[in-house]
């Protein structure tokens, strides 16, 4: 069974985000007023063959824990389509 999923990885609250700060400053310089803050992250669109949705979710969680996210400073969310 082909499973399509989206994994979103973001920095945890309280972790400094210099890239987000730079983006926020650039948006202000371009005239976009009202942007209080920007937090940047990563998105992974993954297709995998799995027996069922539960095993796919377990595999995706393991992928995040082992490679896709640095769980010390990042949170992740798995969304199966």
HTML snippet that shows the backbone in 3Dmol.js (N, CA, C, O; Angstrom):
<script src="https://3Dmol.org/build/3Dmol-min.js"></script>
<div id="view" style="width:600px;height:400px;position:relative"></div>
<script>
const pdb = `
ATOM      1  N   UNK A   1       0.843  -1.172   0.000  1.00  0.00           N
ATOM      2  CA  UNK A   1       0.000   0.000   0.000  1.00  0.00           C
ATOM      3  C   UNK A   1       0.897   1.245   0.000  1.00  0.00           C
ATOM      4  O   UNK A   1       1.766   1.386   0.860  1.00  0.00           O
ATOM      5  N   UNK A   2       0.686   2.131  -0.949  1.00  0.00           N
ATOM      6  CA  UNK A   2       1.474   3.359  -1.050  1.00  0.00           C
ATOM      7  C   UNK A   2       0.881   4.413  -0.112  1.00  0.00           C
ATOM      8  O   UNK A   2      -0.303   4.742  -0.190  1.00  0.00           O
ATOM      9  N   UNK A   3       1.720   4.927   0.766  1.00  0.00           N
ATOM     10  CA  UNK A   3       1.314   5.953   1.735  1.00  0.00           C
ATOM     11  C   UNK A   3       2.055   7.232   1.404  1.00  0.00           C
ATOM     12  O   UNK A   3       3.267   7.221   1.187  1.00  0.00           O
ATOM     13  N   UNK A   4       1.333   8.321   1.368  1.00  0.00           N
ATOM     14  CA  UNK A   4       1.933   9.644   1.174  1.00  0.00           C
ATOM     15  C   UNK A   4       1.825  10.395   2.501  1.00  0.00           C
ATOM     16  O   UNK A   4       0.774  10.415   3.142  1.00  0.00           O
ATOM     17  N   UNK A   5       2.927  11.002   2.888  1.00  0.00           N
ATOM     18  CA  UNK A   5       2.934  11.714   4.163  1.00  0.00           C
ATOM     19  C   UNK A   5       3.726  13.007   4.041  1.00  0.00           C
ATOM     20  O   UNK A   5       4.591  13.155   3.178  1.00  0.00           O
ATOM     21  N   UNK A   6       3.408  13.920   4.919  1.00  0.00           N
ATOM     22  CA  UNK A   6       4.160  15.169   5.030  1.00  0.00           C
ATOM     23  C   UNK A   6       4.657  15.266   6.465  1.00  0.00           C
ATOM     24  O   UNK A   6       3.889  15.159   7.421  1.00  0.00           O
ATOM     25  N   UNK A   7       5.970  15.472   6.587  1.00  0.00           N
ATOM     26  CA  UNK A   7       6.594  15.653   7.893  1.00  0.00           C
ATOM     27  C   UNK A   7       7.052  17.104   7.973  1.00  0.00           C
ATOM     28  O   UNK A   7       7.793  17.576   7.111  1.00  0.00           O
ATOM     29  N   UNK A   8       6.613  17.799   8.999  1.00  0.00           N
ATOM     30  CA  UNK A   8       7.002  19.186   9.217  1.00  0.00           C
ATOM     31  C   UNK A   8       7.875  19.252  10.463  1.00  0.00           C
ATOM     32  O   UNK A   8       7.481  18.796  11.537  1.00  0.00           O
ATOM     33  N   UNK A   9       9.054  19.819  10.308  1.00  0.00           N
ATOM     34  CA  UNK A   9      10.007  19.926  11.408  1.00  0.00           C
ATOM     35  C   UNK A   9      10.218  21.405  11.706  1.00  0.00           C
ATOM     36  O   UNK A   9      10.534  22.186  10.807  1.00  0.00           O
ATOM     37  N   UNK A  10      10.045  21.787  12.961  1.00  0.00           N
ATOM     38  CA  UNK A  10      10.225  23.182  13.368  1.00  0.00           C
ATOM     39  C   UNK A  10      11.049  23.237  14.645  1.00  0.00           C
ATOM     40  O   UNK A  10      11.112  22.271  15.406  1.00  0.00           O
ATOM     41  N   UNK A  11      11.674  24.375  14.864  1.00  0.00           N
ATOM     42  CA  UNK A  11      12.427  24.568  16.094  1.00  0.00           C
ATOM     43  C   UNK A  11      11.466  24.647  17.277  1.00  0.00           C
ATOM     44  O   UNK A  11      10.370  25.196  17.165  1.00  0.00           O
ATOM     45  N   UNK A  12      11.887  24.098  18.399  1.00  0.00           N
ATOM     46  CA  UNK A  12      11.073  24.175  19.615  1.00  0.00           C
ATOM     47  C   UNK A  12      11.003  25.624  20.083  1.00  0.00           C
ATOM     48  O   UNK A  12      11.899  26.424  19.813  1.00  0.00           O
ATOM     49  N   UNK A  13       9.918  25.945  20.792  1.00  0.00           N
ATOM     50  CA  UNK A  13       9.800  27.278  21.383  1.00  0.00           C
ATOM     51  C   UNK A  13      10.968  27.491  22.336  1.00  0.00           C
ATOM     52  O   UNK A  13      11.345  26.585  23.079  1.00  0.00           O
ATOM     53  N   UNK A  14      11.531  28.677  22.313  1.00  0.00           N
ATOM     54  CA  UNK A  14      12.648  28.996  23.170  1.00  0.00           C
ATOM     55  C   UNK A  14      14.000  28.799  22.506  1.00  0.00           C
ATOM     56  O   UNK A  14      15.009  29.290  23.013  1.00  0.00           O
ATOM     57  N   UNK A  15      14.042  28.088  21.376  1.00  0.00           N
ATOM     58  CA  UNK A  15      15.288  27.901  20.638  1.00  0.00           C
ATOM     59  C   UNK A  15      15.449  29.081  19.690  1.00  0.00           C
ATOM     60  O   UNK A  15      14.541  29.399  18.922  1.00  0.00           O
ATOM     61  N   UNK A  16      16.601  29.721  19.747  1.00  0.00           N
ATOM     62  CA  UNK A  16      16.843  30.877  18.875  1.00  0.00           C
ATOM     63  C   UNK A  16      16.785  30.461  17.412  1.00  0.00           C
ATOM     64  O   UNK A  16      17.255  29.386  17.038  1.00  0.00           O
ATOM     65  N   UNK A  17      16.203  31.326  16.595  1.00  0.00           N
ATOM     66  CA  UNK A  17      16.035  31.053  15.171  1.00  0.00           C
ATOM     67  C   UNK A  17      16.614  32.215  14.363  1.00  0.00           C
ATOM     68  O   UNK A  17      15.864  33.088  13.928  1.00  0.00           O
ATOM     69  N   UNK A  18      17.930  32.244  14.153  1.00  0.00           N
ATOM     70  CA  UNK A  18      18.538  33.367  13.436  1.00  0.00           C
ATOM     71  C   UNK A  18      18.045  33.494  11.995  1.00  0.00           C
ATOM     72  O   UNK A  18      17.921  34.609  11.488  1.00  0.00           O
ATOM     73  N   UNK A  19      17.761  32.376  11.328  1.00  0.00           N
ATOM     74  CA  UNK A  19      17.263  32.457   9.960  1.00  0.00           C
ATOM     75  C   UNK A  19      15.865  33.081   9.938  1.00  0.00           C
ATOM     76  O   UNK A  19      15.564  33.902   9.072  1.00  0.00           O
ATOM     77  N   UNK A  20      15.022  32.696  10.878  1.00  0.00           N
ATOM     78  CA  UNK A  20      13.690  33.292  10.979  1.00  0.00           C
ATOM     79  C   UNK A  20      13.772  34.782  11.260  1.00  0.00           C
ATOM     80  O   UNK A  20      12.998  35.570  10.717  1.00  0.00           O
ATOM     81  N   UNK A  21      14.719  35.163  12.118  1.00  0.00           N
ATOM     82  CA  UNK A  21      14.911  36.582  12.428  1.00  0.00           C
ATOM     83  C   UNK A  21      15.346  37.353  11.186  1.00  0.00           C
ATOM     84  O   UNK A  21      14.873  38.466  10.955  1.00  0.00           O
ATOM     85  N   UNK A  22      16.243  36.776  10.385  1.00  0.00           N
ATOM     86  CA  UNK A  22      16.702  37.420   9.154  1.00  0.00           C
ATOM     87  C   UNK A  22      15.565  37.560   8.150  1.00  0.00           C
ATOM     88  O   UNK A  22      15.440  38.588   7.484  1.00  0.00           O
ATOM     89  N   UNK A  23      14.738  36.526   8.042  1.00  0.00           N
ATOM     90  CA  UNK A  23      13.589  36.578   7.128  1.00  0.00           C
ATOM     91  C   UNK A  23      12.621  37.660   7.570  1.00  0.00           C
ATOM     92  O   UNK A  23      12.107  38.415   6.745  1.00  0.00           O
ATOM     93  N   UNK A  24      12.374  37.737   8.866  1.00  0.00           N
ATOM     94  CA  UNK A  24      11.471  38.761   9.395  1.00  0.00           C
ATOM     95  C   UNK A  24      11.983  40.160   9.072  1.00  0.00           C
ATOM     96  O   UNK A  24      11.214  41.030   8.664  1.00  0.00           O
ATOM     97  N   UNK A  25      13.287  40.374   9.257  1.00  0.00           N
ATOM     98  CA  UNK A  25      13.876  41.675   8.924  1.00  0.00           C
ATOM     99  C   UNK A  25      13.782  41.992   7.447  1.00  0.00           C
ATOM    100  O   UNK A  25      13.525  43.134   7.067  1.00  0.00           O
ATOM    101  N   UNK A  26      13.990  40.989   6.614  1.00  0.00           N
ATOM    102  CA  UNK A  26      13.904  41.193   5.165  1.00  0.00           C
ATOM    103  C   UNK A  26      12.487  41.519   4.732  1.00  0.00           C
ATOM    104  O   UNK A  26      12.280  42.356   3.853  1.00  0.00           O
ATOM    105  N   UNK A  27      11.516  40.867   5.341  1.00  0.00           N
ATOM    106  CA  UNK A  27      10.111  41.165   5.012  1.00  0.00           C
ATOM    107  C   UNK A  27       9.776  42.606   5.382  1.00  0.00           C
ATOM    108  O   UNK A  27       9.095  43.304   4.632  1.00  0.00           O
ATOM    109  N   UNK A  28      10.255  43.045   6.536  1.00  0.00           N
ATOM    110  CA  UNK A  28      10.021  44.434   6.950  1.00  0.00           C
ATOM    111  C   UNK A  28      10.691  45.400   5.965  1.00  0.00           C
ATOM    112  O   UNK A  28      10.109  46.425   5.608  1.00  0.00           O
ATOM    113  N   UNK A  29      11.905  45.075   5.530  1.00  0.00           N
ATOM    114  CA  UNK A  29      12.621  45.931   4.587  1.00  0.00           C
ATOM    115  C   UNK A  29      11.913  45.998   3.238  1.00  0.00           C
ATOM    116  O   UNK A  29      12.029  46.991   2.520  1.00  0.00           O
ATOM    117  N   UNK A  30      11.186  44.947   2.897  1.00  0.00           N
ATOM    118  CA  UNK A  30      10.438  44.925   1.632  1.00  0.00           C
ATOM    119  C   UNK A  30       9.069  45.596   1.755  1.00  0.00           C
ATOM    120  O   UNK A  30       8.310  45.656   0.787  1.00  0.00           O
ATOM    121  N   UNK A  31       8.764  46.095   2.945  1.00  0.00           N
ATOM    122  CA  UNK A  31       7.520  46.836   3.120  1.00  0.00           C
ATOM    123  C   UNK A  31       6.359  46.024   3.650  1.00  0.00           C
ATOM    124  O   UNK A  31       5.228  46.510   3.665  1.00  0.00           O
ATOM    125  N   UNK A  32       6.602  44.815   4.081  1.00  0.00           N
ATOM    126  CA  UNK A  32       5.525  44.003   4.656  1.00  0.00           C
ATOM    127  C   UNK A  32       5.429  44.307   6.143  1.00  0.00           C
ATOM    128  O   UNK A  32       6.151  43.738   6.961  1.00  0.00           O
ATOM    129  N   UNK A  33       4.524  45.213   6.472  1.00  0.00           N
ATOM    130  CA  UNK A  33       4.362  45.648   7.856  1.00  0.00           C
ATOM    131  C   UNK A  33       3.494  44.636   8.617  1.00  0.00           C
ATOM    132  O   UNK A  33       2.691  43.913   8.028  1.00  0.00           O
ATOM    133  N   UNK A  34       3.676  44.610   9.907  1.00  0.00           N
ATOM    134  CA  UNK A  34       2.818  43.785  10.756  1.00  0.00           C
ATOM    135  C   UNK A  34       3.315  42.370  10.984  1.00  0.00           C
ATOM    136  O   UNK A  34       2.643  41.590  11.659  1.00  0.00           O
ATOM    137  N   UNK A  35       4.475  42.016  10.442  1.00  0.00           N
ATOM    138  CA  UNK A  35       5.022  40.680  10.691  1.00  0.00           C
ATOM    139  C   UNK A  35       5.777  40.755  12.014  1.00  0.00           C
ATOM    140  O   UNK A  35       6.826  41.392  12.104  1.00  0.00           O
ATOM    141  N   UNK A  36       5.236  40.101  13.037  1.00  0.00           N
ATOM    142  CA  UNK A  36       5.862  40.150  14.362  1.00  0.00           C
ATOM    143  C   UNK A  36       7.073  39.232  14.455  1.00  0.00           C
ATOM    144  O   UNK A  36       8.109  39.615  14.998  1.00  0.00           O
ATOM    145  N   UNK A  37       6.940  38.024  13.926  1.00  0.00           N
ATOM    146  CA  UNK A  37       8.062  37.092  13.983  1.00  0.00           C
ATOM    147  C   UNK A  37       7.886  36.013  12.922  1.00  0.00           C
ATOM    148  O   UNK A  37       6.784  35.771  12.429  1.00  0.00           O
ATOM    149  N   UNK A  38       8.999  35.377  12.588  1.00  0.00           N
ATOM    150  CA  UNK A  38       8.995  34.278  11.625  1.00  0.00           C
ATOM    151  C   UNK A  38       9.802  33.141  12.239  1.00  0.00           C
ATOM    152  O   UNK A  38      10.888  33.367  12.772  1.00  0.00           O
ATOM    153  N   UNK A  39       9.280  31.929  12.168  1.00  0.00           N
ATOM    154  CA  UNK A  39      10.004  30.725  12.577  1.00  0.00           C
ATOM    155  C   UNK A  39      10.125  29.867  11.332  1.00  0.00           C
ATOM    156  O   UNK A  39       9.119  29.558  10.692  1.00  0.00           O
ATOM    157  N   UNK A  40      11.329  29.481  10.984  1.00  0.00           N
ATOM    158  CA  UNK A  40      11.529  28.672   9.786  1.00  0.00           C
ATOM    159  C   UNK A  40      11.615  27.210  10.177  1.00  0.00           C
ATOM    160  O   UNK A  40      11.871  26.869  11.332  1.00  0.00           O
ATOM    161  N   UNK A  41      11.396  26.350   9.188  1.00  0.00           N
ATOM    162  CA  UNK A  41      11.465  24.915   9.435  1.00  0.00           C
ATOM    163  C   UNK A  41      11.731  24.161   8.143  1.00  0.00           C
ATOM    164  O   UNK A  41      12.164  24.729   7.141  1.00  0.00           O
ATOM    165  N   UNK A  42      11.457  22.862   8.199  1.00  0.00           N
ATOM    166  CA  UNK A  42      11.672  21.994   7.038  1.00  0.00           C
ATOM    167  C   UNK A  42      10.409  21.186   6.798  1.00  0.00           C
ATOM    168  O   UNK A  42       9.690  20.849   7.739  1.00  0.00           O
ATOM    169  N   UNK A  43      10.141  20.876   5.534  1.00  0.00           N
ATOM    170  CA  UNK A  43       9.018  20.025   5.158  1.00  0.00           C
ATOM    171  C   UNK A  43       9.552  18.895   4.290  1.00  0.00           C
ATOM    172  O   UNK A  43      10.308  19.118   3.344  1.00  0.00           O
ATOM    173  N   UNK A  44       9.140  17.668   4.633  1.00  0.00           N
ATOM    174  CA  UNK A  44       9.509  16.489   3.857  1.00  0.00           C
ATOM    175  C   UNK A  44       8.237  15.836   3.346  1.00  0.00           C
ATOM    176  O   UNK A  44       7.368  15.476   4.141  1.00  0.00           O
ATOM    177  N   UNK A  45       8.111  15.678   2.043  1.00  0.00           N
ATOM    178  CA  UNK A  45       7.020  14.907   1.444  1.00  0.00           C
ATOM    179  C   UNK A  45       7.571  13.527   1.148  1.00  0.00           C
ATOM    180  O   UNK A  45       8.510  13.377   0.367  1.00  0.00           O
ATOM    181  N   UNK A  46       6.984  12.521   1.775  1.00  0.00           N
ATOM    182  CA  UNK A  46       7.522  11.165   1.711  1.00  0.00           C
ATOM    183  C   UNK A  46       6.460  10.213   1.184  1.00  0.00           C
ATOM    184  O   UNK A  46       5.307  10.255   1.613  1.00  0.00           O
ATOM    185  N   UNK A  47       6.853   9.360   0.257  1.00  0.00           N
ATOM    186  CA  UNK A  47       6.007   8.259  -0.206  1.00  0.00           C
ATOM    187  C   UNK A  47       6.679   6.966   0.228  1.00  0.00           C
ATOM    188  O   UNK A  47       7.870   6.774  -0.019  1.00  0.00           O
ATOM    189  N   UNK A  48       5.928   6.075   0.875  1.00  0.00           N
ATOM    190  CA  UNK A  48       6.504   4.809   1.278  1.00  0.00           C
ATOM    191  C   UNK A  48       5.482   3.690   1.140  1.00  0.00           C
ATOM    192  O   UNK A  48       4.275   3.905   1.250  1.00  0.00           O
ATOM    193  N   UNK A  49       5.995   2.502   0.899  1.00  0.00           N
ATOM    194  CA  UNK A  49       5.144   1.322   0.848  1.00  0.00           C
ATOM    195  C   UNK A  49       5.062   0.754   2.256  1.00  0.00           C
ATOM    196  O   UNK A  49       6.082   0.528   2.907  1.00  0.00           O
ATOM    197  N   UNK A  50       3.844   0.527   2.714  1.00  0.00           N
ATOM    198  CA  UNK A  50       3.635   0.012   4.060  1.00  0.00           C
ATOM    199  C   UNK A  50       2.453  -0.943   4.053  1.00  0.00           C
ATOM    200  O   UNK A  50       1.607  -0.908   3.160  1.00  0.00           O
ATOM    201  N   UNK A  51       2.414  -1.784   5.054  1.00  0.00           N
ATOM    202  CA  UNK A  51       1.318  -2.752   5.183  1.00  0.00           C
ATOM    203  C   UNK A  51       0.006  -2.032   5.479  1.00  0.00           C
ATOM    204  O   UNK A  51      -1.038  -2.358   4.913  1.00  0.00           O
ATOM    205  N   UNK A  52       0.076  -1.051   6.371  1.00  0.00           N
ATOM    206  CA  UNK A  52      -1.125  -0.286   6.730  1.00  0.00           C
ATOM    207  C   UNK A  52      -0.699   1.088   7.259  1.00  0.00           C
ATOM    208  O   UNK A  52       0.490   1.389   7.367  1.00  0.00           O
ATOM    209  N   UNK A  53      -1.688   1.905   7.582  1.00  0.00           N
ATOM    210  CA  UNK A  53      -1.438   3.274   8.024  1.00  0.00           C
ATOM    211  C   UNK A  53      -0.670   3.302   9.343  1.00  0.00           C
ATOM    212  O   UNK A  53       0.200   4.150   9.534  1.00  0.00           O
ATOM    213  N   UNK A  54      -0.982   2.392  10.242  1.00  0.00           N
ATOM    214  CA  UNK A  54      -0.315   2.369  11.546  1.00  0.00           C
ATOM    215  C   UNK A  54       1.172   2.051  11.425  1.00  0.00           C
ATOM    216  O   UNK A  54       1.995   2.680  12.090  1.00  0.00           O
ATOM    217  N   UNK A  55       1.519   1.090  10.591  1.00  0.00           N
ATOM    218  CA  UNK A  55       2.936   0.763  10.416  1.00  0.00           C
ATOM    219  C   UNK A  55       3.669   1.890   9.698  1.00  0.00           C
ATOM    220  O   UNK A  55       4.838   2.149   9.981  1.00  0.00           O
ATOM    221  N   UNK A  56       2.993   2.555   8.777  1.00  0.00           N
ATOM    222  CA  UNK A  56       3.593   3.711   8.102  1.00  0.00           C
ATOM    223  C   UNK A  56       3.877   4.819   9.109  1.00  0.00           C
ATOM    224  O   UNK A  56       4.945   5.431   9.079  1.00  0.00           O
ATOM    225  N   UNK A  57       2.927   5.075   9.993  1.00  0.00           N
ATOM    226  CA  UNK A  57       3.119   6.119  10.998  1.00  0.00           C
ATOM    227  C   UNK A  57       4.269   5.755  11.941  1.00  0.00           C
ATOM    228  O   UNK A  57       5.044   6.628  12.328  1.00  0.00           O
ATOM    229  N   UNK A  58       4.386   4.499  12.308  1.00  0.00           N
ATOM    230  CA  UNK A  58       5.496   4.057  13.157  1.00  0.00           C
ATOM    231  C   UNK A  58       6.828   4.240  12.439  1.00  0.00           C
ATOM    232  O   UNK A  58       7.802   4.695  13.040  1.00  0.00           O
ATOM    233  N   UNK A  59       6.875   3.889  11.162  1.00  0.00           N
ATOM    234  CA  UNK A  59       8.107   4.066  10.382  1.00  0.00           C
ATOM    235  C   UNK A  59       8.468   5.546  10.251  1.00  0.00           C
ATOM    236  O   UNK A  59       9.634   5.914  10.390  1.00  0.00           O
ATOM    237  N   UNK A  60       7.482   6.387   9.986  1.00  0.00           N
ATOM    238  CA  UNK A  60       7.733   7.820   9.829  1.00  0.00           C
ATOM    239  C   UNK A  60       8.224   8.434  11.136  1.00  0.00           C
ATOM    240  O   UNK A  60       9.117   9.282  11.131  1.00  0.00           O
ATOM    241  N   UNK A  61       7.647   8.010  12.245  1.00  0.00           N
ATOM    242  CA  UNK A  61       8.096   8.500  13.546  1.00  0.00           C
ATOM    243  C   UNK A  61       9.547   8.092  13.794  1.00  0.00           C
ATOM    244  O   UNK A  61      10.348   8.894  14.274  1.00  0.00           O
ATOM    245  N   UNK A  62       9.883   6.851  13.467  1.00  0.00           N
ATOM    246  CA  UNK A  62      11.265   6.385  13.629  1.00  0.00           C
ATOM    247  C   UNK A  62      12.214   7.174  12.731  1.00  0.00           C
ATOM    248  O   UNK A  62      13.327   7.498  13.146  1.00  0.00           O
ATOM    249  N   UNK A  63      11.788   7.487  11.501  1.00  0.00           N
ATOM    250  CA  UNK A  63      12.611   8.290  10.591  1.00  0.00           C
ATOM    251  C   UNK A  63      12.909   9.658  11.202  1.00  0.00           C
ATOM    252  O   UNK A  63      14.036  10.149  11.144  1.00  0.00           O
ATOM    253  N   UNK A  64      11.879  10.258  11.786  1.00  0.00           N
ATOM    254  CA  UNK A  64      12.059  11.577  12.406  1.00  0.00           C
ATOM    255  C   UNK A  64      12.997  11.496  13.595  1.00  0.00           C
ATOM    256  O   UNK A  64      13.898  12.323  13.741  1.00  0.00           O
ATOM    257  N   UNK A  65      12.786  10.498  14.448  1.00  0.00           N
ATOM    258  CA  UNK A  65      13.605  10.358  15.647  1.00  0.00           C
ATOM    259  C   UNK A  65      15.066  10.072  15.326  1.00  0.00           C
ATOM    260  O   UNK A  65      15.959  10.502  16.056  1.00  0.00           O
ATOM    261  N   UNK A  66      15.313   9.345  14.236  1.00  0.00           N
ATOM    262  CA  UNK A  66      16.676   8.927  13.912  1.00  0.00           C
ATOM    263  C   UNK A  66      17.415   9.851  12.943  1.00  0.00           C
ATOM    264  O   UNK A  66      18.644   9.906  12.968  1.00  0.00           O
ATOM    265  N   UNK A  67      16.683  10.580  12.086  1.00  0.00           N
ATOM    266  CA  UNK A  67      17.366  11.348  11.048  1.00  0.00           C
ATOM    267  C   UNK A  67      16.763  12.713  10.744  1.00  0.00           C
ATOM    268  O   UNK A  67      17.483  13.711  10.717  1.00  0.00           O
ATOM    269  N   UNK A  68      15.478  12.772  10.519  1.00  0.00           N
ATOM    270  CA  UNK A  68      14.880  13.982   9.961  1.00  0.00           C
ATOM    271  C   UNK A  68      14.821  15.156  10.932  1.00  0.00           C
ATOM    272  O   UNK A  68      14.858  16.312  10.510  1.00  0.00           O
ATOM    273  N   UNK A  69      14.729  14.867  12.231  1.00  0.00           N
ATOM    274  CA  UNK A  69      14.623  15.939  13.224  1.00  0.00           C
ATOM    275  C   UNK A  69      15.679  15.750  14.303  1.00  0.00           C
ATOM    276  O   UNK A  69      15.979  14.627  14.709  1.00  0.00           O
ATOM    277  N   UNK A  70      16.231  16.850  14.753  1.00  0.00           N
ATOM    278  CA  UNK A  70      17.090  16.844  15.936  1.00  0.00           C
ATOM    279  C   UNK A  70      16.158  17.075  17.116  1.00  0.00           C
ATOM    280  O   UNK A  70      15.818  18.216  17.431  1.00  0.00           O
ATOM    281  N   UNK A  71      15.748  16.000  17.762  1.00  0.00           N
ATOM    282  CA  UNK A  71      14.685  16.085  18.773  1.00  0.00           C
ATOM    283  C   UNK A  71      15.090  16.856  20.028  1.00  0.00           C
ATOM    284  O   UNK A  71      14.246  17.125  20.883  1.00  0.00           O
ATOM    285  N   UNK A  72      16.361  17.211  20.150  1.00  0.00           N
ATOM    286  CA  UNK A  72      16.790  18.047  21.271  1.00  0.00           C
ATOM    287  C   UNK A  72      16.274  19.472  21.073  1.00  0.00           C
ATOM    288  O   UNK A  72      15.848  20.119  22.029  1.00  0.00           O
ATOM    289  N   UNK A  73      16.313  19.957  19.835  1.00  0.00           N
ATOM    290  CA  UNK A  73      15.933  21.354  19.571  1.00  0.00           C
ATOM    291  C   UNK A  73      14.763  21.495  18.608  1.00  0.00           C
ATOM    292  O   UNK A  73      14.287  22.609  18.387  1.00  0.00           O
ATOM    293  N   UNK A  74      14.285  20.390  18.026  1.00  0.00           N
ATOM    294  CA  UNK A  74      13.215  20.477  17.027  1.00  0.00           C
ATOM    295  C   UNK A  74      12.030  19.590  17.406  1.00  0.00           C
ATOM    296  O   UNK A  74      12.184  18.530  18.012  1.00  0.00           O
ATOM    297  N   UNK A  75      10.853  20.062  17.030  1.00  0.00           N
ATOM    298  CA  UNK A  75       9.622  19.282  17.101  1.00  0.00           C
ATOM    299  C   UNK A  75       9.270  18.841  15.686  1.00  0.00           C
ATOM    300  O   UNK A  75       9.724  19.438  14.710  1.00  0.00           O
ATOM    301  N   UNK A  76       8.460  17.794  15.583  1.00  0.00           N
ATOM    302  CA  UNK A  76       8.002  17.373  14.266  1.00  0.00           C
ATOM    303  C   UNK A  76       6.544  16.932  14.331  1.00  0.00           C
ATOM    304  O   UNK A  76       6.032  16.536  15.378  1.00  0.00           O
ATOM    305  N   UNK A  77       5.903  17.015  13.179  1.00  0.00           N
ATOM    306  CA  UNK A  77       4.519  16.557  13.038  1.00  0.00           C
ATOM    307  C   UNK A  77       4.436  15.700  11.787  1.00  0.00           C
ATOM    308  O   UNK A  77       4.969  16.062  10.738  1.00  0.00           O
ATOM    309  N   UNK A  78       3.765  14.563  11.905  1.00  0.00           N
ATOM    310  CA  UNK A  78       3.578  13.643  10.787  1.00  0.00           C
ATOM    311  C   UNK A  78       2.116  13.705  10.373  1.00  0.00           C
ATOM    312  O   UNK A  78       1.217  13.536  11.196  1.00  0.00           O
ATOM    313  N   UNK A  79       1.891  13.949   9.087  1.00  0.00           N
ATOM    314  CA  UNK A  79       0.537  14.035   8.541  1.00  0.00           C
ATOM    315  C   UNK A  79       0.437  13.063   7.374  1.00  0.00           C
ATOM    316  O   UNK A  79       1.120  13.220   6.362  1.00  0.00           O
ATOM    317  N   UNK A  80      -0.409  12.069   7.524  1.00  0.00           N
ATOM    318  CA  UNK A  80      -0.588  11.083   6.464  1.00  0.00           C
ATOM    319  C   UNK A  80      -1.791  11.490   5.629  1.00  0.00           C
ATOM    320  O   UNK A  80      -2.876  11.747   6.151  1.00  0.00           O
ATOM    321  N   UNK A  81      -1.573  11.542   4.309  1.00  0.00           N
ATOM    322  CA  UNK A  81      -2.643  11.971   3.384  1.00  0.00           C
ATOM    323  C   UNK A  81      -3.648  10.860   3.177  1.00  0.00           C
ATOM    324  O   UNK A  81      -4.615  11.033   2.435  1.00  0.00           O
TER     325      UNK A  81
END
`;
const viewer = $3Dmol.createViewer("view");
viewer.addModel(pdb, "pdb");
viewer.setStyle({}, {cartoon: {color: "spectrum"}});
viewer.zoomTo();
viewer.render();
</script>
